[in-house]
């Protein structure tokens, strides 16, 4: 089954929350950047791909990505870290994926996560929130976030024109 099929199944049958309700609870993909901006400086948002399948390609419902989102939300309960979901981060070759966003800072995309990587994502987000330079420090970063780094995306302020 493809990632697209998994998303269609999730939208129609599982995880027992219809799409309109999920969008109300978690926001649309377009709202994710606005959420990070609204939450203010230092506030980190973890975005979990809710349609990702695990490394076995399991067709189990709900998808492993949705389970990762639930585990991440649970790990973040007593923190100031927001946890949101998006239907697809487009990182299907690296399976379970998530991103860390912080207004005015580099954003990070991670892959090769497992359904129980939620505490690692929250630990990384806490490091990110406390970083004065806006970068997740390497030291202290959970192993899953060291080996799973897919991309670091610059904020607009770091972009330069070609000379």
Buried (B, 14 or more C-beta within 10 A) or exposed (E): EEBEEBBEBBBEEBBEBEEEEBBEEBBEBEBBBEBBBEBEEBBBBBBBBBBBBBEEEEEEEBBBBBBBBBBBBEBBEEBEBBBBBBBBBEBBEBBBBBBBBBBEBBBBBBBBBBBEBBBBBBBBBBBBBEBEEBBBEEEEBBEBBEEBBBEEEEEEEEEEEEE
